[in-house]
């Protein structure tokens, strides 16, 4: 069974709205066309293959087309207007959720929202917000190499390369990730990061990096202090 169909079945067991497609243009594009007009507070869009998958800017989402990569958009509605800090908080939510599989996974969060496993890219997030009156729709596009990884110039990795428990623990991961996304959206209405979240982000960003490349601080506004100076997460 493909990882996307497996995720769809998990959502159904939790009575969460979910739509699965063997092939689609882009989960984010379909979600943005449908979700804000619906009466649902949550919907999960999944596909085994995207013909027009996309990432940040003009980047595209690569996929194998046979269900080894999670291609998803997690959609939430909130009456608390999201602030720019939502994006790093969602990245942190994913980072912490992945340890469900193995607490020793060599994970690293690379700003603005790529996840690395060892030396290879494991996943990417694309976060978009649509504010309509008092209600905001949050679209979290998540591509994650579960059972396989695309063969591209950039080094890639999959969960299956590092743990044998992907299928067995997938439902636990989905449950934890869903709840962590909810918490991140709640915190994402604030204008400053808490001290705990700053510390956790710093740890996630520095994990596995040589000491001379590590960040020294994450400010309440998510400015990153590193060897080359200060950079705002929002400008990356």
N, C-alpha and C positions, 0 to 999 in steps of 0.2 A: 504494500500500500504506500502511496506517495506521502511525503511529509505534510503536504497541504491538505490532502483528504483526511489524514490522521488528525490534523488540527481542527478541521471542520467537524469531525465526529466528536472531538473533545468539547467544542463549543456547544454542540447540540445536547450533550449530556449535562451541561451546566445551564441549559435553557438560555443561552446567549445567541443572539441573531448572528447568522453566518451565511456567507454565500461562497460557494466553491465553483471554479471553472477549470476545465482541463486546459483551455487556452483563452486568453483575453488580451486586449490591447495593453492596458496598464491597470493594476488594482487601484492605484491612487486616482487615476483619471475617472474610472467608473465610480469609485467611492465618492469623489467630489461632485459628480453629476447626480448622485442619488441620495446620499445620506442626509444632507442638510434639509432636504424637502420631506424627509420621512418623520414619523412620530417616535422613532427609536432613539434611546439614549446611547446605544452602543450597537455597532455592527462590525463584523470581521469579514474582509474580502480576501479571498485566497485563489491562487492560480498556479498550475504546474508550469505554464509557459506564458510569457508576455511578449507580444510582438512589438510593443512600443514601451517597454519598461524604461524607467528613467531614474536617475539619482539627482544629486545636487547639480545646479547649473546645467551644462550640456552633457553631463556624464550619463551613460546608459547602464542599466542593470543587466548584467550577463546572467544567463541561466542555461541549464543543461536540457530543459524541456521534458525531463522524465521524472519530475517530482522529487529530486534529491535535494533541491534548494527550496527553503521556505520563501515564498513570494507572497507578501501579505500587506494589508493596510488595516490598521486597528483604528476604529473611528469612535470618538467619544464626544458627547455634548456636555457643556459646562456653562453655568450662569455666572462664573467668575472669570472675567477677561484674562486670558493668558498673557504673561509678560515674557520678554525675551529669555529670561532664565529657564523657561520651560524646556528649551532644547537640551542644555547640558543635564538637566535633571532626568530627562527621558533616557539619555545615554547612560547615566549612572544606574537607572532602573534596569536597563538591559544587562549592564556589566554585572550587577549583583545577582540578577536572576540566573545567569548562566552557571553560577557556582552550584546550582541544584544538581548538575551532572557530576561534578567532581570539585571539591573544595580546593584542589591543588592545580586546577587548570591554569596555564600560563597566559592569562588574559591581560590585555592592555587596551584602555580607551584612548583613541587618538582623536583629538579635537579636529573638526567640530563634532563628528559622530560616527567614526569608523571604529570597529572592534577588531582587534588583532588577537590571534591565538598563536603563540610562539612568534615566528617571523612572518606568518601569512595572514592576510586579511580574511576575517571570518564573516563579518556582516557590516551592513551600512544602514543608517536611518535617514529618512527624508521626512521632516516635520513641516506641516503646513497648517495654517489656522484660517478659518473663514468666520468672521464675526458678522452676524445678522441680528441687529437689534440687541436685546439683552443676552442672547444665547450665542455661544461660540462653538463651532465644530472643529475638533482637533483631529487631524489625519496623520497617523504615524505609519509611514511606509517602512517596512522592515524586510530586508532581504538577508537571509542567513543560511550559510552553507551547513546543512545538517548531515547528509549522507555523502555528499560529493561537493566538489568545488570546480568552477570553470577554469579552463586552461587559458590563461591570458598572460600578458607580459608581467603584470604585477603579481608577486607571490601571494598565493591563496592557501587557505586551510579549511578543513571541515571538522565538525565535532567528532565525526566517526574516526578521524585520524588520531584522536587523543583519548577517546573513551568508548567502551563497548555498551554503554548504558543509554544511548540516545533514545531508542524506541521505548525501552522500559520506563524511562523517566520523563518522557515527553509531556505527558499529561500534567505531571507535577510542575514542570517548567512553565507550561502555558498558564496554569493557575497562578503561579507566583508572579509571572510577568504581567498578567492582567491586573493583579492587585497592585503591583509596583507602579504600573502606568497610572492607575487611579490616584495613588498617593502623589506621584510626580505632578499630575495635573492640578491637584489640590495645592501643592506647594508652588506650582508654577504661576499662581495668581499673585504671589508676593514679589516685591521689588528687590529683595536681597536674599542671598543664600544664607542658611543657618550655618553656624560654626561647624556642626557635625557634617553637613553636606559638603562644605568646603574641604574639610579634612578627607572625606571619602572620595571626592573628586580628585584631590591631589594624589591620593594613593592609587586610584585607577589610572591616572595619566602617567604616573612615574613607574608603574609596575614593569619590571624587566628592562628599563632604560639604564644605560650607563650613568654614573653619578654626574658626569659633566654635562649631560643632556637633560637632566631632570629639572622640573619646575620647582621653584622654592615657595610659591604661595599662589592661592586662588582667592581673589578678593570677593567681598560680598556681592559685587556686580559682575563677577566671573571674569575679571581681568586676570590673565595668566602671566605670572612673573617667571621668566626663564632666562637661560644663558644669553639670549639675543635681545633681552629687554622685556617690555610689557606689551602684551597683545590682548585685545578684547576677543573673547570667544565669539561674540556676535559678528566680528569682522572677518572671521576665517571662512 
